[in-house]
Amino acid sequence: MKLRVDYRASLRLVGTVLKYLAVPLCFPLVVALYYGESVLPFVVTMGVTVLVGTGLERLTDDPDIGSREGFLMVALTWLAVTIVGAIPFLIEAHGIPFVASPIHPESTLGNPVNALFETMSGFTTTGATVLGDISFNSHTRGIMMWRQLTQWLGGMGIVVLAVAILPELSVGGAQLMDAEAPGPGIEKLTPRIAETARALWGAYLGLTVLEIVLLYGLHVTGNAPNMDVYNAIAHGLTTMPTGGFSPEARSIEAFSAAAQWVIIPFMLAAGTNFALFWHVLTGDPKRLFRDTEFKSYLGVIGVISAILAGILFLGDGLMSVAPAGETYDQLYLEGIRTAIIGNVEPAVRQSVFQVVSIVTTTGYASIDFNAWSAPTQYGLLFAMFIGGSGGSTGGAVKIVRWYVIVKSLRRELFTTAHPEAVRPVRLAGRAVDERAIRGIYAFTLLYLVLFFISTGLLHLDAARIGFDVSILETMSAVAATLGNVGPGFGVVGPMGSYLDFSNGSKLYMVLLMWVGRLEILPVLVIFTPEYWRR
């Protein structure tokens, strides 16, 4: 049977992306050199990327990319970079036989499943971690910088970056970007798709640099003593992709209130459609505040933040007694109760920070919200399903889909009462295509079905190995990995990790992160017979 998909063309382009992955690997290599650490993890990985990439490129000389090849190429690229990106972690833990001794032989990332989990979490900007000890005592600064850089590369999209800078991907670039770019679709900002990709990455790079400068400025002026140049770069690289990997075990709680306030607007910007920034920079700033999705995005965050801030201010949102076995103790709980209850600024800051972080799926934490009461935790669980805007680096369902769903349900109620009426669903003044509405319903239904099935499977597997985890913790773990959020509640809370799940469950969550980042359908479609048959 002749296949309808030119898989050689897809693999050739996967090889091109892999080959050029050697370039960003230079950055952690330079960091390792600066701190006098071993560069072997990066040198070996660069050799592997070039060797494998060049080999795949030789499969065909003339790749012809259609939508089918685009789906396959994008899906395989994310798997390929994850597998290759795990190599530095494994070399750090095991070394190279007959060449180098392991640097950290007891590293958690010496387990290949853990290394894959961490790498997929990085590239998909999930921010879920299996690291039991996040510190420079257990990992080198170079390795930690690679962990953070994976999130920055994955944020706006590896393939979008490739389309922006590699001329060989300009043909077929629209199909590739549609398959990878987060959200229902990309807005073509310029006549050439490569120029659109460059515009998106330009805005992304500019905001990243601005955040790094501001964070380090706080350090220089004495307003954020812990925010040295390494931390400023690390958090710049993990805020804009809505990643959430921090080199600090206490995440953003380790930094001053000033640093937390600076990070909040950048998380908000990361969850905004990046096309709007392009319009602002090209002379149409009012476009930002006319945009229906953007106004809905700010409105949802504002309402949830205000409710939680009020609850925290009154003290009802915080536990009074720390449950046994939690990641915090009674002294910590009493400390945050004293700081927050009856104090406006801490209550507002903690509420806004956590809500923005979770809605945008960044995954940072400025407090251990395991110490929040059950109703406030359920509020955060609800926020995990909202997501950022289409065309942003945020994950989950996304605001624009919820907006269209609500509008279409209102339309159905209206037309039920008035059968003769014709009432299109409008977004930003334009009628939304009925096929697009069906696609949004299909995505949302698949998302929820996958969430409930995965919660059942992971909970059963945890019971099988005797891992004591509540159903809320399991639900939050699934919502956090499928929605690329990062932390959940309880054992997988902001100061916890996913380490204690079985290897099987962790591999399953690797799959969830991959499927969630590519928005389910582009991955599932390649497993259907109709996709392959002529």
C-alpha positions as CSV (number, residue, x, y, z in Angstrom):
1,M,0.0,0.0,0.0
2,K,1.4,3.4,-1.0
3,L,1.3,5.9,1.8
4,R,-0.3,9.3,1.4
5,V,2.3,10.9,3.6
6,D,5.8,11.6,2.5
7,Y,7.5,10.7,5.8
8,R,11.0,11.1,4.3
9,A,10.3,14.8,3.8
10,S,9.1,15.1,7.4
11,L,12.1,13.3,8.7
12,R,14.5,15.4,6.6
13,L,13.1,18.5,8.2
14,V,13.3,17.0,11.7
15,G,17.0,16.4,10.9
16,T,17.4,20.0,10.0
17,V,16.0,21.2,13.3
18,L,18.1,18.6,15.2
19,K,21.3,19.7,13.5
20,Y,20.8,23.3,14.4
21,L,20.0,22.4,18.0
22,A,23.8,22.4,18.4
23,V,23.8,26.2,18.3
24,P,21.8,26.9,21.4
25,L,23.7,24.2,23.2
26,C,26.7,26.6,23.0
27,F,25.1,28.8,25.7
28,P,25.1,26.3,28.6
29,L,28.6,25.2,27.4
30,V,29.8,28.8,27.8
31,V,28.2,28.9,31.3
32,A,30.0,25.7,32.2
33,L,33.3,27.1,31.0
34,Y,32.7,30.3,33.0
35,Y,32.1,28.4,36.3
36,G,34.9,25.9,35.6
37,E,32.6,22.9,35.1
38,S,32.8,20.0,32.7
39,V,31.7,20.8,29.1
40,L,31.5,17.1,28.0
41,P,27.6,16.9,28.4
42,F,27.2,19.6,25.9
43,V,30.1,18.8,23.5
44,V,28.9,15.2,23.2
45,T,25.2,16.3,22.7
46,M,26.3,18.8,20.0
47,G,28.1,16.0,18.2
48,V,25.0,13.7,18.4
49,T,22.6,16.5,17.1
50,V,24.8,17.2,14.1
51,L,25.4,13.5,13.3
52,V,21.8,12.4,13.6
53,G,20.5,15.6,12.0
54,T,22.8,15.3,9.0
55,G,21.9,11.7,8.6
56,L,18.2,12.4,8.5
57,E,18.7,15.3,6.0
58,R,20.1,12.8,3.5
59,L,16.8,10.9,3.3
60,T,15.5,13.1,0.5
61,D,16.8,16.1,-1.4
62,D,13.5,17.8,-2.2
63,P,11.1,17.8,0.8
64,D,7.5,18.6,-0.3
65,I,5.6,19.8,2.7
66,G,1.8,19.6,2.9
67,S,-0.4,19.7,6.0
68,R,0.1,15.9,6.6
69,E,3.8,16.2,6.4
70,G,3.6,19.3,8.6
71,F,1.7,17.4,11.4
72,L,4.2,14.5,11.3
73,M,7.3,16.7,11.2
74,V,6.1,18.9,14.1
75,A,5.1,15.9,16.3
76,L,8.4,14.0,15.6
77,T,10.5,17.2,16.1
78,W,9.2,17.6,19.7
79,L,10.0,13.9,20.4
80,A,13.4,14.1,18.8
81,V,14.6,17.2,20.6
82,T,13.3,15.7,23.9
83,I,15.3,12.5,23.4
84,V,18.5,14.4,22.4
85,G,18.0,17.1,25.0
86,A,18.0,14.5,27.8
87,I,21.6,13.5,26.9
88,P,23.3,16.2,29.0
89,F,21.4,15.1,32.1
90,L,22.4,11.5,31.5
91,I,26.1,12.3,30.9
92,E,26.2,14.4,34.1
93,A,24.9,11.5,36.1
94,H,26.8,8.6,34.4
95,G,29.7,10.2,32.6
96,I,31.1,8.6,29.5
97,P,32.6,5.1,29.7
98,F,36.4,5.1,29.6
99,V,36.4,8.9,29.1
100,A,34.9,10.8,32.0
101,S,33.7,10.1,35.5
102,P,30.2,11.1,36.5
103,I,29.8,14.5,37.9
104,H,26.8,13.8,40.0
105,P,26.5,10.0,40.2
106,E,23.5,10.2,42.5
107,S,21.6,12.6,40.3
108,T,17.8,11.9,39.9
109,L,18.3,12.5,36.2
110,G,20.5,9.5,35.9
111,N,17.3,7.5,35.4
112,P,16.4,7.8,31.7
113,V,12.7,8.1,32.4
114,N,13.4,11.0,34.8
115,A,15.7,12.6,32.2
116,L,13.0,12.3,29.5
117,F,10.3,13.7,31.9
118,E,12.4,16.7,32.8
119,T,13.4,17.4,29.2
120,M,9.8,17.1,27.8
121,S,8.7,19.3,30.7
122,G,11.3,21.8,29.7
123,F,10.6,21.9,25.9
124,T,6.8,21.9,26.4
125,T,7.2,24.7,29.0
126,T,5.3,22.6,31.5
127,G,7.6,23.2,34.4
128,A,6.7,19.9,36.2
129,T,9.9,18.5,37.8
130,V,11.2,15.2,39.1
131,L,14.2,16.9,40.8
132,G,14.1,16.1,44.5
133,D,16.9,18.6,45.2
134,I,17.0,21.7,43.2
135,S,20.3,23.2,44.0
136,F,23.9,23.7,42.7
137,N,25.0,21.1,45.2
138,S,23.3,18.4,43.1
139,H,23.6,19.9,39.7
140,T,26.1,22.1,37.8
141,R,25.2,25.6,36.8
142,G,25.7,24.6,33.1
143,I,23.2,21.8,33.4
144,M,20.7,24.0,35.2
145,M,21.0,26.6,32.5
146,W,20.3,23.9,29.8
147,R,17.2,22.9,31.8
148,Q,16.0,26.6,31.7
149,L,17.0,27.1,28.1
150,T,14.9,24.2,26.9
151,Q,11.9,26.2,28.1
152,W,12.9,29.3,26.3
153,L,13.4,27.3,23.0
154,G,10.1,25.6,23.4
155,G,8.1,28.7,24.4
156,M,7.4,30.3,21.0
157,G,8.0,27.0,19.3
158,I,11.1,25.3,18.0
159,V,9.6,24.9,14.6
160,V,8.4,28.5,14.5
161,L,12.0,29.5,15.3
162,A,13.3,27.2,12.5
163,V,10.8,28.8,10.0
164,A,12.1,32.2,11.1
165,I,15.8,31.6,10.5
166,L,16.1,28.7,8.1
167,P,15.4,29.5,4.5
168,E,14.8,25.8,3.6
169,L,11.7,25.8,5.9
170,S,10.1,28.9,4.3
171,V,8.3,26.7,1.8
172,G,5.7,24.9,3.7
173,G,6.3,27.2,6.7
174,A,2.6,28.1,7.1
175,Q,1.6,24.4,7.5
176,L,4.4,23.9,10.1
177,M,3.4,26.9,12.1
178,D,-0.2,26.0,12.0
179,A,0.6,22.6,13.3
180,E,2.8,23.9,16.1
181,A,1.8,27.4,17.1
182,P,-0.4,27.4,20.2
183,G,-4.0,28.5,19.8
184,P,-6.7,27.9,17.2
185,G,-4.6,29.5,14.5
186,I,-1.9,32.0,13.7
187,E,-2.5,35.5,12.4
188,K,-0.4,36.1,9.3
189,L,1.2,39.5,10.2
190,T,3.2,39.9,7.0
191,P,3.0,38.7,3.4
192,R,5.8,36.2,4.0
193,I,5.3,33.5,6.7
194,A,9.1,33.6,7.6
195,E,8.7,37.3,8.4
196,T,5.7,36.6,10.6
197,A,7.8,34.0,12.5
198,R,10.6,36.5,12.9
199,A,8.2,39.2,14.2
200,L,6.8,36.8,16.8
201,W,10.3,35.7,17.9
202,G,11.5,39.3,17.9
203,A,8.7,40.3,20.3
204,Y,9.5,37.2,22.4
205,L,13.3,37.9,22.5
206,G,12.7,41.6,23.3
207,L,10.5,41.0,26.2
208,T,12.9,38.3,27.5
209,V,15.8,40.7,27.4
210,L,13.8,43.5,29.1
211,E,12.8,41.2,32.0
212,I,16.4,40.1,32.5
213,V,17.5,43.8,32.6
214,L,14.8,44.8,35.1
215,L,15.4,41.8,37.4
216,Y,19.1,42.4,37.5
217,G,18.4,46.1,38.0
218,L,16.5,45.2,41.2
219,H,19.6,43.3,42.3
220,V,22.0,46.2,41.6
221,T,19.7,48.7,43.4
222,G,19.5,46.4,46.4
223,N,15.8,45.6,46.0
224,A,16.3,41.9,45.2
225,P,19.5,40.6,46.9
226,N,19.2,37.1,45.6
227,M,18.5,38.1,42.0
228,D,22.1,37.9,40.7
229,V,22.9,37.8,37.0
230,Y,22.5,34.0,36.8
231,N,19.1,34.1,38.4
232,A,18.0,37.1,36.3
233,I,18.9,35.3,33.1
234,A,17.4,32.0,34.4
235,H,14.1,33.6,35.2
236,G,14.0,35.7,32.0
237,L,14.4,32.4,30.1
238,T,11.6,30.7,32.0
239,T,9.0,33.5,32.4
240,M,8.3,34.4,28.8
241,P,7.8,30.8,27.6
242,T,5.4,30.4,30.7
243,G,7.8,27.6,31.7
244,G,8.4,28.0,35.5
245,F,11.7,26.2,35.9
246,S,13.5,28.1,38.6
247,P,17.0,27.3,39.8
248,E,15.7,28.0,43.3
249,A,14.0,25.2,45.2
250,R,11.5,27.7,46.7
251,S,10.7,29.1,43.2
252,I,9.9,32.8,43.3
253,E,9.3,32.7,47.0
254,A,13.0,32.8,47.3
255,F,13.0,36.4,46.0
256,S,11.8,39.8,47.3
257,A,8.3,41.2,46.9
258,A,9.8,43.7,44.3
259,A,11.0,40.8,42.1
260,Q,7.6,39.1,42.4
261,W,5.8,42.3,41.3
262,V,8.2,42.7,38.3
263,I,7.6,39.1,37.2
264,I,3.8,39.4,37.2
265,P,3.4,41.7,34.2
266,F,5.8,39.5,32.2
267,M,3.8,36.4,32.9
268,L,0.7,38.4,31.8
269,A,2.5,39.4,28.6
270,A,3.6,35.8,28.0
271,G,-0.1,34.7,28.1
272,T,-1.1,37.4,25.6
273,N,-1.4,36.8,21.9
274,F,2.1,37.9,20.6
275,A,0.5,39.2,17.4
276,L,-0.9,42.1,19.5
277,F,2.6,43.2,20.5
278,W,3.4,43.4,16.8
279,H,0.5,45.6,16.1
280,V,1.4,47.8,19.1
281,L,5.0,48.2,17.8
282,T,3.9,49.0,14.3
283,G,1.8,51.9,15.3
284,D,-1.6,50.6,16.4
285,P,-1.5,50.4,20.2
286,K,-5.2,50.7,20.5
287,R,-5.6,47.3,18.9
288,L,-4.4,45.7,22.2
289,F,-7.3,47.1,24.2
290,R,-9.9,46.6,21.4
291,D,-9.1,42.9,21.3
292,T,-12.0,40.9,22.7
293,E,-9.8,38.0,23.8
294,F,-7.3,40.2,25.6
295,K,-10.1,42.0,27.5
296,S,-11.6,38.6,28.5
297,Y,-8.2,37.4,29.5
298,L,-7.6,40.4,31.8
299,G,-11.2,40.2,33.1
300,V,-11.0,36.5,34.1
301,I,-7.7,37.0,35.9
302,G,-8.9,40.2,37.6
303,V,-12.1,38.5,38.9
304,I,-10.4,35.4,40.2
305,S,-7.6,37.4,41.8
306,A,-9.9,39.8,43.5
307,I,-12.0,36.9,45.0
308,L,-8.9,35.0,46.2
309,A,-7.3,38.2,47.6
310,G,-10.4,38.9,49.6
311,I,-10.4,35.4,51.0
312,L,-6.7,35.5,51.9
313,F,-7.1,39.0,53.5
314,L,-9.8,37.7,55.7
315,G,-7.8,34.6,56.6
316,D,-10.4,32.1,55.3
317,G,-8.1,31.0,52.4
318,L,-5.3,29.8,54.6
319,M,-5.1,26.6,56.7
320,S,-4.6,27.1,60.4
321,V,-3.0,23.7,61.1
322,A,-0.5,22.1,58.9
323,P,-1.4,18.5,58.0
324,A,1.2,15.9,58.8
325,G,3.5,15.0,55.9
326,E,3.1,18.3,54.0
327,T,6.0,20.1,52.4
328,Y,5.7,22.9,55.0
329,D,5.5,22.9,58.8
330,Q,3.4,24.8,61.4
331,L,6.0,27.5,61.8
332,Y,5.9,28.3,58.0
333,L,2.1,28.3,58.1
334,E,2.0,30.7,61.1
335,G,4.5,32.9,59.3
336,I,2.4,33.4,56.2
337,R,-0.8,33.8,58.2
338,T,0.9,36.7,60.1
339,A,2.1,38.2,56.9
340,I,-1.1,38.0,54.8
341,I,-4.2,38.2,57.1
342,G,-5.3,41.8,57.4
343,N,-2.5,43.1,55.1
344,V,-3.6,44.3,51.7
345,E,-0.3,44.2,49.7
346,P,0.7,40.7,50.6
347,A,-2.9,39.4,50.1
348,V,-3.2,41.0,46.7
349,R,0.4,40.1,45.6
350,Q,0.1,36.4,46.6
351,S,-3.4,36.1,45.0
352,V,-2.4,37.9,41.7
353,F,0.9,36.1,41.4
354,Q,-0.6,32.6,41.8
355,V,-3.6,33.3,39.6
356,V,-1.5,34.8,36.8
357,S,1.0,32.1,37.1
358,I,-1.6,29.3,36.8
359,V,-3.9,30.9,34.2
360,T,-0.9,31.6,32.0
361,T,0.4,28.1,32.8
362,T,3.8,29.6,33.9
363,G,3.9,27.5,37.1
364,Y,6.0,29.8,39.3
365,A,5.0,30.1,42.9
366,S,5.6,33.0,45.3
367,I,4.1,30.9,48.2
368,D,3.5,27.2,48.9
369,F,-0.2,27.2,48.0
370,N,-0.5,23.7,49.6
371,A,-1.0,25.9,52.7
372,W,-4.1,27.4,51.2
373,S,-7.5,26.0,52.3
374,A,-9.4,23.5,50.1
375,P,-11.9,26.0,48.5
376,T,-9.0,28.3,47.4
377,Q,-7.1,25.2,46.0
378,Y,-10.2,24.2,44.0
379,G,-10.3,27.8,42.7
380,L,-6.7,27.3,41.4
381,L,-7.6,23.9,40.0
382,F,-10.4,25.6,38.0
383,A,-7.9,28.2,36.8
384,M,-5.6,25.4,35.4
385,F,-8.2,24.8,32.7
386,I,-8.5,28.4,31.5
387,G,-5.1,29.0,29.8
388,G,-3.6,32.0,28.1
389,S,-4.6,33.6,24.8
390,G,-4.3,32.0,21.4
391,G,-0.9,32.8,19.9
392,S,0.7,33.1,23.3
393,T,3.1,30.7,25.0
394,G,0.5,29.6,27.5
395,G,-1.1,26.2,27.5
396,A,-4.4,24.6,28.6
397,V,-7.7,25.2,26.8
398,K,-7.2,28.9,26.2
399,I,-9.4,31.9,26.7
400,V,-10.4,32.3,23.1
401,R,-12.0,28.8,23.1
402,W,-13.9,29.4,26.2
403,Y,-15.1,32.7,24.8
404,V,-16.4,31.1,21.6
405,I,-18.0,28.3,23.6
406,V,-19.9,30.7,25.8
407,K,-21.0,32.8,22.8
408,S,-22.2,29.8,20.8
409,L,-24.1,28.4,23.8
410,R,-25.9,31.8,24.1
411,R,-26.5,31.7,20.4
412,E,-28.1,28.3,20.8
413,L,-30.4,29.5,23.6
414,F,-31.4,32.5,21.5
415,T,-32.1,30.5,18.3
416,T,-34.1,27.9,20.3
417,A,-36.5,30.7,21.3
418,H,-36.3,32.3,17.9
419,P,-36.0,29.5,15.3
420,E,-36.1,31.9,12.3
421,A,-33.2,34.0,13.6
422,V,-29.7,33.8,11.9
423,R,-27.1,34.8,14.5
424,P,-23.4,34.1,13.8
425,V,-20.9,33.9,16.6
426,R,-18.7,37.0,16.4
427,L,-15.1,37.4,17.7
428,A,-13.6,40.9,17.5
429,G,-16.5,41.9,15.2
430,R,-16.0,39.1,12.7
431,A,-18.2,36.1,12.3
432,V,-16.5,32.9,13.4
433,D,-16.6,30.1,10.8
434,E,-18.9,27.2,11.9
435,R,-16.2,24.7,11.1
436,A,-13.9,26.5,13.5
437,I,-16.6,26.3,16.2
438,R,-16.9,22.6,15.7
439,G,-13.1,22.3,16.0
440,I,-13.2,24.2,19.3
441,Y,-15.9,21.9,20.7
442,A,-14.0,18.8,19.5
443,F,-10.7,20.0,21.1
444,T,-12.4,20.9,24.4
445,L,-14.3,17.6,24.6
446,L,-11.1,15.6,23.8
447,Y,-9.2,17.6,26.4
448,L,-11.8,16.9,29.1
449,V,-12.1,13.2,28.2
450,L,-8.3,12.8,28.2
451,F,-8.2,14.6,31.6
452,F,-10.7,12.2,33.3
453,I,-9.3,9.0,31.7
454,S,-5.7,10.0,32.6
455,T,-6.7,10.8,36.2
456,G,-8.2,7.3,36.6
457,L,-5.2,5.6,35.1
458,L,-2.7,7.5,37.2
459,H,-4.7,7.0,40.4
460,L,-4.9,3.3,39.8
461,D,-1.2,3.0,39.0
462,A,-0.4,5.0,42.2
463,A,-2.5,2.6,44.2
464,R,-0.8,-0.4,42.5
465,I,2.6,0.7,43.8
466,G,1.4,1.8,47.2
467,F,2.0,5.5,46.5
468,D,-0.3,7.5,48.8
469,V,-1.8,10.2,46.7
470,S,-5.3,11.8,47.0
471,I,-7.7,12.1,44.0
472,L,-7.2,15.9,44.1
473,E,-3.5,15.5,43.9
474,T,-3.9,13.1,40.9
475,M,-6.3,15.5,39.2
476,S,-4.0,18.4,39.7
477,A,-1.0,16.3,38.3
478,V,-3.0,15.5,35.2
479,A,-4.3,19.1,34.8
480,A,-0.7,20.4,35.3
481,T,0.9,18.1,32.8
482,L,-1.8,18.0,30.1
483,G,-2.3,21.8,30.4
484,N,1.5,22.4,30.6
485,V,0.9,24.2,33.9
486,G,3.7,22.5,36.0
487,P,2.9,22.3,39.8
488,G,-0.2,20.8,41.2
489,F,-1.2,20.2,44.8
490,G,0.1,18.1,47.6
491,V,3.1,15.9,46.6
492,V,3.2,17.6,43.2
493,G,2.8,21.1,44.7
494,P,5.0,24.1,43.9
495,M,7.7,22.9,46.3
496,G,7.2,19.2,45.6
497,S,8.0,17.0,42.6
498,Y,6.7,14.1,40.4
499,L,9.5,11.8,41.4
500,D,7.5,9.3,43.4
501,F,5.2,8.3,40.6
502,S,6.1,5.0,38.9
503,N,8.2,5.1,35.7
504,G,5.1,4.0,33.8
505,S,3.1,7.0,35.1
506,K,5.9,9.4,34.4
507,L,6.2,8.1,30.8
508,Y,2.5,8.6,30.5
509,M,2.8,12.1,31.7
510,V,5.6,12.7,29.2
511,L,2.9,11.7,26.6
512,L,0.4,14.1,28.2
513,M,2.9,17.0,28.0
514,W,3.7,16.3,24.4
515,V,0.0,16.0,23.4
516,G,-0.9,19.0,25.5
517,R,1.8,21.3,24.0
518,L,0.7,20.4,20.4
519,E,-3.0,20.8,21.3
520,I,-4.0,17.1,21.0
521,L,-5.3,16.9,17.4
522,P,-2.0,17.3,15.5
523,V,-0.7,14.4,17.5
524,L,-3.7,12.1,17.6
525,V,-4.3,12.5,13.9
526,I,-1.0,10.7,13.0
527,F,-2.3,7.6,14.8
528,T,-5.4,7.3,12.6
529,P,-5.3,4.9,9.6
530,E,-7.0,7.6,7.4
531,Y,-4.0,9.9,7.9
532,W,-1.7,7.4,6.3
533,R,-3.8,5.8,3.6
534,R,-3.9,7.1,0.0
